[in-house]
Amino acid sequence: MRKQVPYRSWSLSLCLLALAVALSAGCRRPRERAYTKEQGRVIAEAIMDTRPAVKNPLDVDFVEGIRLVAVDMAGDSVRPGDTLQVTWTWEALADVEGGWKIFVHLEGPGRRSTYDHHPVQDLMPIGRWKKGQFIQYTQNIAIPADFPRSTAKLWVGVFDEVAWSDREENRRMQIANREGLKATVDGDQRVLLAELKISDEAAPRETIVTSPRAPEKPRYTAYRAPDGLKIDGNLDEPAWQVAPSSGVFGGPDGEKLDPNAAAEARVLWDDTHIYVGFTVLDSRIENTFTGRDATLWKADVVEIYLDPKENGQNYFELQVSPAGEIFDALFTSRRQPEWPEAAASLTIASMRAAVQVQGSLNDNGGDPDTRYTVEIAIPWAELPNVGQAPRGGEEWGFNLYRIDQRFLSAWAPAGGDFHNTSAFGRVRFAAASPPGYVAPTPALEVPTTPPEGETPPPAPTEGDSPAPTGETPPTEGAGGANP
């Protein structure tokens, strides 16, 4: 006989379930952003209340309530290494919920380059659009210098970024009006925008920008590390103490985050390694993934991206979890190849990482979690296409991230895609030690031989017991010592 659940218990269970769902939904709600004055101006210029004039209307409707009005570009050819300027026009047919993001694929023989983005310089995700708005903006699409000389296809679609990052579920927004469209739509919910001729002979056109004006990038100066830096997870050595701080990381778009969950880093280097130290405040430190190249980014982790040539090619992604697990990968271009292949192609065998946790890792019932520090040593010799330390004064593309179960943070704001190498900052390798660094004073050595001309005192023999100054040692049997 099935036991009947009392009404009060059943009611309480429903209340708790409803509360859990509400809290979960609250966690997924996008953080309200604080825009700078310049960002506000850029957004205002991109939003229109009436349909703007466009050259090549497409009017592709997506079932969630957005329309791709047009994509305009002049010409159908571009040179490798150039930047193609594309103007997008979208319409919000409804208020759209969810973590949707636009994906762009440039496909040639055996090659795909991706240009996923949120509109308007990542300032206007689809979830912020309001019904009736038209959003028009320009995106610069950098053609890799090694892209195959061929006829390449440019595709666009919309995917659920949250479903992908949380569950690796490739959920795409369906196209509602496939019949009658001028544009080709494939079975993967992609719209074919153009067939571009990628050729060294392509003539520059007004939509090709060979020297785009980039915003000022954050910079960090890494100083030389002294000899004997110990990789133990403690950042208490004199060199770490005077190495400049990166400053507190902000949100992926540059917004300020809760100071009680701050993260910052410091960088040093020498002829054999680059060293990175992270300090992370965290009230719940968890990461149970184990093994080399595990999916550490699904829980708490710190990340380092190195782009030696500052061109988004052959860049490195390195991760360390609070448990000291390591992920390392080499990408030949933006997110290419896919991460399993990128990770399999690189194992930095001599990379060392140590972590100190103040709290109880993966144990909510233990000591309260407050912070963890990570110390990492990456050998130059094991970085493909690098092989040796940079020259003093050399600069690399560079970014640092912290992933928490509740939010993301970054040193250089790169939007929602951590692989957005064009938004990375720069690290400059200075040839000097950190300003203010004072090497520890070596201990004075006691000479083992007397100066020339002096005779050492005789060594005491067994049984000798020097008397205190001013006293005479008693003789055997005196004073009752031996009654």
N, C-alpha and C positions, 0 to 999 in steps of 0.2 A: 504494500500500500504506500503510495507516494505521500511524503510528509508535507502538510500544508504550511506555507510560509505565513507567519503572522502579518497582518496588514501593516502594523507599525514598522516592522523590519523591512517589508517590501517597499513601503513608502520612503523610508530612509535610504534604501539602496538606490532608488530612482533619483533622489535628490543628490546623492553623492556622485552618481553617474553623470547627471546633468552638470554638476559643478566641474567635474573632470573635463567634460567636453568643452565647457565654456573656457576653462583655463587653457586647454590645448588650443582652442581657436584664438585666444588672446595672445598666446605665444607666437602664432603664425602671422599675426597682424603686422603689416609693415610699420616700421618705426617712422614717426613723423619727423620730417627733415627740417632743418633750419638752413635756408638758402642764403648765400651771400648776395649782396646787392647786384653783382655782375651776373650770378646765376639766375636771379630773378628776372633780369633784363633779357637774358637769352631765352628763358622759358616764355616770357611775354611775347617776344618776337616770333616764336614758333607756333603759337596757338591763335587760331582765327575762328570767327563765328560763322563765316560764309565760305563756301567752296572757292578756293583760289583757282586761277587759270593754270592749266597744266598742258604740256605738249603731247603726252602719250597716255591717255586715260586707260586704265585697266578695269577698275570697279570690281575687284574680287572681294566677295563677301565671305566672312568667316562666321561660323555658327554662334560663337560666343558674343557677337555684337560689334565687330569692327570691320572696316572696309579698307582695302588697299586701293586708294583712288588712283595713284599714278606713281611711276618711277621714271625719272627723267635723267638721261645722260646723253652727251653728244658724241657721235661716232661709235664705231664698233670695233676699234682696235686700240691696243695699249702695249707699251713696252714693258718687259720685265723690269722690276725695280722702281717703276713709276707708281704714282698714286692716282687712282681713278676717283673722281668726285661724283657721287650719286645723290640726287635729291629725291627724298621720299615724301609722299603725301598720304596721310591716313585720315580716316573719319571714325569718330566714336558713334556707333549706332545705338549704344546703350552703355550704362555704367557696368564695367566688366570687373569681376572679382577673380582673384587667384594670382599666382606668381608667373604670369605669362611673359615670355621674352621672344624677341625676333631673332631668327637664325638666318644666316646668309651663307651659301655654299658656292665657291668657285671651283668647278670641277674640270680637270683636263685628264689626259691619259695617265691612269695610275696615280692621280694626285687630287687631293681636295684641300683647299684652304678655307677656313671658316672665319666669319666676321659677325659673330653673335653680338647683339647689343640691345640696350634699352634706348628708346628714341631721345633725341635732343641731348647728345653728349652724356647719355645715361642719367639724365636729370628727370625724365618723364616716363617711368614705366607704365605699361598699359593699364595696370590697376589704378592709376591716378587720373586716367582720362575721364571726362564727364560727357554725358550724352549731348550730341550736337556740336562738339568741338572738332575742328580740323587741325591736324598736327603736321607741320611741314618743316623739314630739317635736312641738312646735308651731312652725309657720311663720307669720310675719306677711306677708300679701300686700297690698301697697300698691296701691290702685286709682288710676291716674292721674286727676288732676282733669279732664283733657280727654278721658277715655275716652267713647266714644259712649253716649248714654243709649239703652239697648237691652236685649235679653235676650242675655247673653253666655254662652258655653260654656267650662267649665273642664276642661281635659284634662291627663292625666299620662302619662308614659312614662319609659323609661330609655335613654340613649344612651351611646356609647363616646366619651368626651371626648378620649382620646388619638388615636383615629382621626380625629376632626374637627380637632383642633389641628395634627396632623402632616400630614394629607393632604386635609383638608376632605372626608372621607368620612363621609356621614351614616349611620352604622351604629347600628341600634337593637336593643334586646333584644326577642326575639320572645315573644309571649304564648302559653302552652302550652295553656290550657284555655278557649278562646274559646266553645266550645259550652256552653250551660247557665248562663252568667254573667248576673247581674242587670244588670250594667253594660254599656253599649254600647262596642264596640271598633271602631275604624276601620281602614282599610287601611294606615295609617302607624304601627301598633302603639301607638296611643294609647287610653287608657281615659277615657271621659266621666265626670267626677265629679259635675258639677252644672250646671244652667242657672240663672244668676244674673241677677236683674233689676237693672240698673244705673240708678238713678233718684235724682233730687234729693229725691224725696218719701219715700225709704226711711227707715224708723225705725231708730235705733240699737238694736242687740241686744247681748247679752252677749258675743258673739264678735267684735264690731267694736270695735276699740281706736282711738279718735280721737287719743290722745296717748300712743303707746307710749314706754316708758322705754328710751331708747337708751344704750348704753354710752358712757363718756367717750371722745371722739375725740382722736387726736393733733392737736396744733396746731403751726403754724409761723408765725413773725412775719417778714414780708418788709419790709425797710426801703427807704427811698428811695435810688436810685442817683444818684451824682454825674453831672455833665455829662461827655460825652465817653467813655462806656464803649465800648471797642473790641471788636467781635465777631470774634475771631480764633482762638477755641478755647483760648487761654491764660487761666487763671484766676489770674494773678499780679498783677492790679491791686489797689491798696490796698482798694478797696471790697469785692472778692471775698474778700480775706484776712480781713476782720473781719466779713463777713456770717455769721450763725450757720449751722452745719452742720445738716442734717436728722438727722444721726446715721446710723449704718450701717444700710442696709436689711436687713430680715429676710426669712424665707420668706413665702409668701402667707398662711400661717396664723400668722405671728409667730415661728416657730422661728428659732434662731440658725443662721447659715451659716458656711462656711469663711472666716476672716478674710483669707486670701490671695486671695479673690475678692470682696472687699467693694465696695460702691457707696455713694456719698453724694452729696448735692446741696445747693445754695445758691440762694436766690431774692432778686432785687432788682426794683425797679419805679420808673417815673417817669411823667410825664404822657402819654407816647407808647407805652411798651412795658412788658411784663413780661419779665424776664430770668431764665433758669434755667441754672445751670452744674452739670454732672455730672462726678464723678471716679469712674472705673470701673477696678478692678483686673481684669486678664484675661490669662491665659497663652496664649490662642488667640483672636485677634481676627479674626472673619470675618463678612462680609455682602456677598454678590455681587449682591443684588437692586438694580436700577437703575430710575429713572424715578419721577415724582411718583405717590404713592399705590401704589407696589409693595408686595408682601406682606413688608414689612421684618421683621415679628414672627417670621418663620420662621428668623431667624438673630439675631446680636447686635444689640441696639437698646436705646435708652432711650425712655421714654414719659412724657408729661404728660397728666393728665386735669384739666379745669377744669369745675366745676359751679357757675356763678355764683349760681344761686338756691337751691342745696342741696336740690333737689327731684327730681333725677334726670331732669330734662327740659331739652332744648336744651343738652346738655353736649358738651364738645370732647375729642377724642382726638388727640394730636399725638405723632409719633414722629420720631426722628432716628437714622440708622444711623452706624456708625463711618466710613462713606464719605461722610457728609454728606447722604445722601438723606433726603427729607422725606415723611411721610405726615400728612395732616390730614383730619379728618372731623367732622361734626356729627350727633349722635344726638338725635332728638326725645324718645325715652324709652329704657329699658334695651334696648340692642342693636337699636333700631328707628330707621330702617329697616335692612335688611341692609347690611353694611359697604361693598359696592361703591357702593350708592346714597348712603350717608352720606358717603363720600369724594368722590364726584362733586359733592355739594351744597356743598362747601367747598374753596376754594383761597385760602389766605392769601398773596397774591402778594408782600407785603413781609416775610414772615417770613424771618429770616436765621438760619443755623446754620453753625457752624464747628467742626471737630474736629481735635485734635492726637493722633496715635497714637505711642506709644513702642513701636516694634516694626515688624513688617512685615505690614500689612493684607492678608489673603487670600493670604499667602505663608508656608507652614509652614517653608520652607527658608531664609528670610531671617533678619534679626536677631530675637532672642527677643522675644516680645510680653510686655509688663508691664502697661500701662495705656493708657487713652485718656480724654481730657477733651473735653467737649462744651459749647459756649456757644451759647445760643439767645436770640433776641430776637423776641417776638411782639407785633405792634401791636394795641393796643386797638381802633383804628378799624375793623379788618377782622374783628372777631369779631361775627357776627350777634347781634342782640338785646343787644349790649353797647355798642359804638360809642365809648366813652370810658373814661378811667381811673376806677377806683373811688375813692370818698371815703376819706380817711384814717380808719382804724378799721374799715372795711368787711371782712366775712369772706366767703369763698367755699368751697364744697366743692372738695376738691383731693386728688390722689394722684399719686405718682411710682412708676414701675416700671423695672426693668431685666430684660431677657430675655437669657439666655445659651443657648447650644446645649445646655447640660447641666442648667440649673435656672432658676428664676424668683425674683425678689426684689421687695419692695415697701416703700415708706415706711409706709403705713397698711395693716395686714393686712386683705385683702378676700376671703380664701378663693380658690378656684380660678377665680373669674370676675372679671376685671379691671374689668368693667362694673358691679360691685356698688357702686353709688354710695352706698347707705345706710351702707356701711362706710368711706367716704372720710374723710380727716382734714379739717382746716380750715386755710386760710391767711388770716392777718390782715394787711392792708396798713397798716403804720405810716407816719405822716406824717414821721417823723424819719429822719436818716441812721443807718447802723449804729453802735451804741455802739463807741467807740474809733476811729472813722474820723477821720483827720486829712488834710485836703486837702493835696496837694503844694504846697510853697512855690514861688510863681512866681519865675522868674529875674529878678534885678535888671536894670533897663534902664539902659544907659549914655546919659546925656544927649547929644544931638547939638548943642545950643547951650549956651554958657557962661551962668552966672548973670548976671542983669542987672548992668551996671556993669563987667564984666570983659571984657578984650579977648583973643580967642583967639590962640594963638601962630600965626606964619605957617606955612602948609603947606609941607612940603619940596618943593623943585623937583627936576626930573629930574637925576640925577647926584649929588645930595647924599648923603653917607654919614656919619651922625653918628659921631663918635669915641667910644670908651669913656671913661668918667669918668676924669679925671686924665691923659689922654693928649692929645698934640697931633697932629693929622693931619699926615702927611708932605706936603711940598710936591713938586710935580711934578719928577721927576728926582733927588730926594734919596734916599740910602740904596741906590742901585742899582736903584730900582724900574723905571727906564726906562734901561737901559745904552746 
